[in-house]
Amino acid sequence: MLRKLDYGEADRIFTLLTKEHGKVGAIAKGVRKTSSRLAAPLELYGHVDVLLARGRNLDVIAQVERKPGPRIPADLDRTAYAALVAELAERVTEDRNPVENLYELTAWALNQLAADDDPRRGSAYFLAAALDLMGYAPQLAQCARCEGPLPDVPAPFSAAAGGFLCPRCSDPAEPVYETGAIKVLRVIFAGDLALYRRLKLGPGIMEAVEEVLASQLEYHLDRRLNSLRFLRRMRTAG
């Protein structure tokens, strides 16, 4: 369940991410009434089974059942990361045009946000996978400008160049990241989920990983993600 929008006096329109049909818009009639049996399982960012009836403009949600699994708690930090996952999943896919593995990846990321001690871990893995799906994975092993090998030292990151830069090509205007963050990014983009789960990652490394991924996303997307702006405001306020 990626997004919801109140409609009329009692209805609500949902944007669903489905395995077989990609992104689907559907309306739940009367769901905002206290007597509605659809209201409880139709949680934002929830994992559900739905039965849809074909409508004139939108499909109609006829039945819904929540799938077992952890729920994202009413926590501002986790909810903000869930909004980021949902917004990016909606951006990556088109109406009724499924993207291979996106459904499974999104369900996994939302489960991780509910269960993991640090919600940034699941979010970072999802952002990296989404970049890979869009063809925007950054260069992590070679210099993004001269294509020479990257030495094992802190390196600047340039979203415009498409990755990290070697000392010869470095730009003092670009932020520099420690080798620990670069190594974690390599594990993530290699898709080694088992190793990624075993890594002990401090808040500094996760912040650096998140900054690189957000920078790469914002450079390549046509418009910025509202959820990323909100997360930045939260960090500034904190």
Secondary structure, DSSP 8 states (H G I E B T S, - for coil): --EEEEETTTEEEEEEEETTTEEEEEEETTTTSTT-SSTTT--TT--EEEEEE--SSSEEEEEEEE-SS----S-HHHHHHHHHHHHHHHHHSBBTB--TTHHHHHHHHHHHHHHSSSHHHHHHHHHHHHHHHHT---B-SB-TTT--B--SS-EEEETTTTEE--TTT--TTS-EE-HHHHHHHHHHHTT-HHHHHH----HHHHHHHHHHHHHHHHHHSSS--HHHHHHHHHHHH-
